[in-house]
Amino acid sequence: EGIQLLEPATFFLSGDGFVVPGLHLGARDDELFVRWAIDPERQLRGNVSGTMDTLLLRFLLPEWEPAGRASGIVELLGSIDEPLFEGIAEFHKGSFRLPGTRTILSQVEGTVFLSSGEVQLEGMDFRFMGGRGRASGRIRERDDTIVLALDGTASGVRFEALPDLEARLSGNWRLIGPIDDLLLSGDITIDRMSLTTKDDVASMLLGWLESSGSGSASGGLNLALRVDAEETIELRNPFLRLDGSASLEVTGTSNSPGLVGQIEVLEGGEATLLGNRYEIERGSLNFSNPTAIEPFIDLQASTWVQEYQISVQIAGTVDRFVTTAVSTPPLSAPDIYSLLGVGYT
């Protein structure tokens, strides 16, 4: 968009160089004051002050899609061929997109220092996936690419682990590397995991199986996260009541994550399937593939149908598992499954 010269400005052109002692400029609703001088050796000096739209940063960080407003004063140094910027700026209601992902950081507020070709963040607050975060660190250019070294905290972050299965996360994180090969690491705690549906257990399992079988996507952030949940997994709806803990390593990428570790289902949970109420005696999901999410299921539950107590055990992966069932008084396997499925042998 156009930039307006709000009042006449003097400039000087001589053998000593090109000097502009002051420009009063308007861009949208913002006003900027600019002065600069270029000597015969193409050296640059001057400064910019005022408020500007951070859309102007898109020529430096196009993949980040910055937006919002920044105000401050920035010194212009270096040369025409290799300019340097030093100064301080305050960001207001900014937003950025993490490169290689669809994740947006919004409501960005904080202070940015420019020094020796680096951008330093001091206490930058932002909103992220329904939660809040805080970041500090450096952004600099190296070998014609932008390199990040950022760290901070996050709280209340909302993450859908599986369809209708939502987790709230908090913890410490670190984002380092060039923008085309970023690594996100940290220690994350599951503050709460809950269901967002009232569907029956069979419908939920079908949705989870379809989700786990979907193809992986390329790109995204590299991941090295440790995730822990100390009895904060609480799944509640009219057909399910489960509590659990977890200790996981999240690897792979944000577009194609992998899991290593275990989710443990605590004894005493209940599930209703095909009209039968099961009591969970033990259960776990074990993950061992660092490039995919492939749980090994180990579940044992019991129920009563008529005068029979039936114990069912499931073991295996989502695409290949074995089910065994025994009853008291004893029945054959076909009779047990008939009781569970239709209510009679």
N, C-alpha and C positions, 0 to 999 in steps of 0.2 A: 504494500500500500504506500501511498505518497507520504512524504515528510515535508512539512511546511516550514519556511523561514518566517518566523513571527515578527522580526524587526530587521531593518537593514544592518549589514555586517561589513566591517572593513577587513581587507586582507592586504598583505605586502608580498610582492614578488621581486627578488633582487638576486644579486650574485651571492648573497648570504643564505639564500634559500626561500622557502615559501612559508609565510606565517599568517595564521588566522587567530587573532587575539580573542575572538569570542563569537559564537553562534548561538542564537536562541531559537530552538527548533521545537516543532509540535508534531507528535505522532499519535493519531487517534486522540485520546483525552489526556495524553501525557505531554510533559514539557521536559526538554533536555537542554543542558548548557554544555557546549563543546568548544575547546580551544586546542590548537595543535601547531607545531612547527616542524618543517622538514629541512635539514641542512643539505649542502651540496653533496655530502657523503651518504645521503639517503637515511640518515639517522632521524628517529622520530621522538618527539616529546609532546606532552599535552595531557588533557584529562577530559573525562565525561562525567557529568553529575546530573541527578534528577531521577525520574521514574520512567521505566520502559516496560513494554510487554516482553516476556521471556520467549515469545515466538522468535525473537532475534537470535536466540541461542541455537536455533535449529541448523544453522550453517556449521556449528561446531559439533552438535550431537543430534544428527538427523534421526537416528533410530530411537532416540529417547522421546521424541515428540514433546518437547517441553512446552508448557503453557503457564500462564499466570502473570504476575507482576514482580518487578525487582526495582528497588531504589537504593541509591548510594552514590559513591564517587569512586571512579576507576582511573588510575594514571596510565597514560599511553607511553611506552618505552620501546627500546630496541630499534629495529629498522623497518623500512617499508617491506622488505623481503621476509623478515622474521620479527614481527611485532610481539611485544610482551605487555602484559596487563597486570597491574598491581592495584589493590584497593580492597574495599569492603562493600558488600551489598546485602540488603535484607530482602528475602523472598516472602511474598504474600499470596496465599491461596493458589500456590503453584501445583502443577501436576507433571508427572513423568511416566513413561512406559518403560518397564524393564526390557532391555533389548533381547530379542529371541523369544519373548513370551507375550501373553495377552494381559499381563498383570499391570495395573495402573496404581501408582502412588499419587494420592490426591491430598488436597488441603495441606500442601507443603508450606511450612513456616520455619524460618530460621535465618542464620547468618552465614554468608559465604565470604571467604577471604581469597583474594587472588594474589599470588606471590611467586616469582621466579618460574613462571610457566605452569604453576600448579593451582588447582582449585581446592581449597580446604573448607570442609563443612564443620560447623561448630553447633552441636545441639539442634540438628534439623528434625523437626517434628512432622509427622505425616500420618495419613490414614491408609490402611492396606488390608484388603480382603475383609472388610467389616470390623477390623481392629485398629489399633494404634501402634505406631513405631517411633523410634528415635534413632538418629544416625549421626556419626561423626567419621572423619577420615579425609582421604585425599583423592582427587581425580587429576591425572596428569597425562601428558602426551609422551609416548616413547616409541621410537622407530615408526613414526607416522601412524600410530594407533593410540586410542584412548585407553588408559589403564586405571583400574579402580582399586582402592584399598580402603574399604568402608567397614565399620562394625557398629553394633547398636543393640537395641532391645525391641521386643514386640510383645503385645498383650492383646488378648481378645480376638486373635485372628481366626476367622471362620474358614474351615477347610472341609470339603465333602470327600471323605475317604472312599465311600461307595455310594451309589444312588440312595438317597434318603437317610444316609448315615453321616451325621455332621459332627465335627470335632471343633473345640475351641482351644487354641494354642497360645502359649506364651514362652518366652525364653530369650536367650542371647544368640546373635547371629553375626556372621562375617561374610562379606562379599568381596572377592579379590580376583584379579586377573584382567586381561584385555577384554573389551566389550564383546568380542566374538567368541570368547572362551572363558566365561565367568564361572567361578566356583562359589556356591552358597553352602556354608558350613555352620555348625552351631549346636547348642544343646537346647532342645525344645521339650516342654512339658505339656501333656494333654490335661488341661484343666477340667474338661468335661467332654464326653462323647455321648451323643443321644440320637434317637430316631426322630425323623420329621414326618413319619407316615403312620397311618392307622391300618395299613394293609395287613393281611394275614401273613404268617411265616412263609408259606409256599410262594406267594407272590414276591416277597422280598428276596428269597433265595434265587428265584428265577432272574430277577433284575440284577442281582450281584453276579450270577454266573455269566449273564450276557455281557456285563461290564468287564469282567476279568478276561473274557475272550476277545475283546475288541483289539484291533491292531494298534501298534505303538506308533508314535509320531517322532520325527527327527527334530533336532534343534532344541532350544531351551537352555536353562541354567544347569550346569553340573551340580550334583547334590552330594553332600557328605554330612548328613544331619543325624544326631542321636535324639531319639524320641522316647520319653518315658511317661508312663501313666501308673500311678499308685492307687489302684482301686477307684479310679475316676471315670471308668467306662460304665455308664449306666443306661441300658437300653430298656425303654418302657413303652409299651402300647397295649391295647386290649388283648393281644395274642402272645406277648413276649415280656419277660422280666429277667434280665441278665445283668450281672455285675462282673467287672473284669479289670485286669492290669495288663500292662504292655511294656516291653523293652525291645526297641527296634533300632536298626540302622537303615536310614533312607539313602539309597545310592542311585546311580543312573542319572537321568536328567529330569527336569520339571515336566517335560512332555512325554517321557517314557521312564518313570521311576521304577526302582527295584527295592525290595525289602529283605533284610536279614534280621532274624530275631524271633520273638514269640509274643503272642497275645494269649493270655490265660483267662479262661472263664471260671469264675469262682463257684464253688459248690453251693447249691440251694436255689439256683435259678429255675425258672419255669418257662415252658413254651407250649402253645396249643397248636396242634397240627391234625387236620382231618377230624376235628372234634374231640381228640384225645389230649389230655393235659399231661405233659411230661415234666418230671423233675430232673434237673441236670445234676448228675453225680460227679462228672468231671468233664473238662473240655479244654482244648487248646488249638491254636492255629500257629504252625511253625513255618517260617520263611527262610529259605536258604539260597535264593537266586538273586545276586546283586544287580541283575539287569532286567528283572521282571517281578511282578507280584504274583507268586504261585504258592498259595498256602497249602500245607499238608494238614488235613483235618484229623483230629483225634477227639471223638465225642462219645460219651456214654450217658444215657438217660433211661429212666424207668417210668412206667405208667400202669394203670389198672384198667382193664377192659372186662366187664362182667366180674367173674370171680377169679380172673387170671391176673397175676402180676407179671409184667413183661419188661425185660431189660434189653435195650437196643444199643448196639455199638457201631459207630461209623468211623472208618479209617481210610485215608488216601487223599488224593488231590481232587480238585473240582471236576476233572474230566475222567478220572479213574479212581473210584473208591469202592470199598467192600463194606457191606452191611451184614451184621450178624444179630440174631435175636433169639433169646431163650425165655421160657415162661415157667411159672410155678402156679399150679401143677404143670408138668411137662406136656407140651404139644409139639407136633411136627412144624418145621419151618413154614410150609404153605399155610397151615392153619393159623399160625401166629400172624403172618402178614395179612391173611384174610380178616382176622379180628381187628388188626390195626386199620385196614383200609375200609372195610364195610361194616364192621361191628359184629360179624358172626363167622363161624368156620364153614 
